[in-house]
Amino acid sequence: MCMITRTQGRLILATANHVIALVEDELPLILDAIPEDVSSSTNNEPQGPNTTKIARFGIDGTPTALITTNQIAKAFTNNPLIAIATEMKNLYVLQLDNTEATGTQFTLLFERRLDKKATSMLFDMVGNLLISDKFGDVYRLNVMNKAEFIDSEMKPICGHVSMLLDMDLQKEQLRTADRDGKIRISLYPESYVIKTFCLGHLEFVSAISGNS
């Protein structure tokens, strides 16, 4: 399984045991520089030509959720943040750095254990990471506070009675979609207030996105 997203001209690929960042404009030139066994490299060890265009980071299994952001990254630096959750219930928050001296590389900011396997994630505009899980709950962790992020107890802010497959945050609305074909629209951050449900889907809702 491979999960792909993009940020600031870079493709972020999360596969079993590793995350890779590639410079999007130079992708045809650097694909040959990726080592055949990147899973054996747990960090940003130089390998092959064009290593300044490639960043690698080792994770502990197959990813189940991947998200990146540009909006809140300036609280740390001008570089984006990337969150990866794995099937082993571990959560990594990385910062993608890019300098002339070191090239493109990942910096691990936080790592913690999740109570349940994550199915989707997103960042809000004030530095919180929202995480949905297989049991239908959504949790919120503060990325701006390291102690709180690592040590705080995860408490649900809203939930379904079915597995959550995706969620979307637009303005003050949190939209969550589940395997039973329901979309729930809640206020955010007061997500206990339900505005409406979108029903009538003939199949499960696997993805949700939009600005309306």
Secondary structure, 3 states (H helix, E strand, C coil): CCEEEEECCEEEEEECCEEEEEEHHHHHHHHHHCCCCHHHCCCCCCCCCCHHHEEEEECCCCEEEEEEECCCHHHCCCCCEEEEEECCCEEEEEEEEEECCCEEEEEEEEEEECCCCEEEEEECCCCEEEEEECCCEEEEEECCCHHHHHHCCCCEEEECCCCEEEEEEECCEEEEEECCCCEEEEECCCCCCEEEEECCCCCCCCCCCCCC
